[in-house]
Amino acid sequence: LKGAQAELASAIEIFRDHLGEDHIETLRAKHNLAFMQFNSELYDLAMQTMVSVLTGYNKILEPTHIYLSRAQLLMGRIEQARGNLAEAVVHFEKSKATTENALGPDNKHVGGRLLYLAIAQAEYGAHSAAIASLDEAQLIYDDLFSLDNFNQGDIRVYRAYVLNKAGKREEAVALCAEGMAILGAAMQPEDSYYQEWAGKCAEIGA
């Protein structure tokens, strides 16, 4: 991954020299670099890169552009990983609002942003707000997805995580079982995402 980051950093220098610091291709490459840095747990460096990216996006894009939403989402994830939960909540709220303006309030990506927001709110201790975010996402998902759809399993394990944080363990255990059954039918048990939630649900049930 370090080699890939170095190659991308070199490409960014070429884009910067030939296209300019705030050209969309330069900014997109920097956004990709920040994602690599995030996945390498270089959170401070990733945030530094994303601040530059968001500044550039704000100069050249309309306020409703989906790239702004993606930047805000990644910044929320970085702040969450750094333990800055209040800042993470703010970024996720902005990402959700931008996504609504870009794609409409009933788009599946709005629901996805709400899931990120709910987890950050729950970890911050704002349990009622987290449940409200999940309720809003559930309305979107119920309009878009059948009960056996992956996304319906996804939101159930997210809700289980939030309810457990709120001290409602029995409800959380039941939702984990329901959600994992849907996820298990939609994906392979060895998939990393399935394994991640299986581990979390095991902790909730322990």
Buried (B, 14 or more C-beta within 10 A) or exposed (E): EEEEBEEBBEBBEEBBEEBBBBBBBBBBBBBBBBBBBBEBEBBEBBBBBBEBBBEBBEEEBEEBBBBBBBBBBBBBBBBBBBEBBEBBBBBBBBBBBBBBBBBEEEBBBBBBBBBBBBBBBBBBEBBEBBBBBBEBBBBBBEEBBEEEBBBBBBBBBBBBBBBBBBEBBEBBBBBBBBBBEBBBEBBEEEBEEBEEBBEBBEEBBE
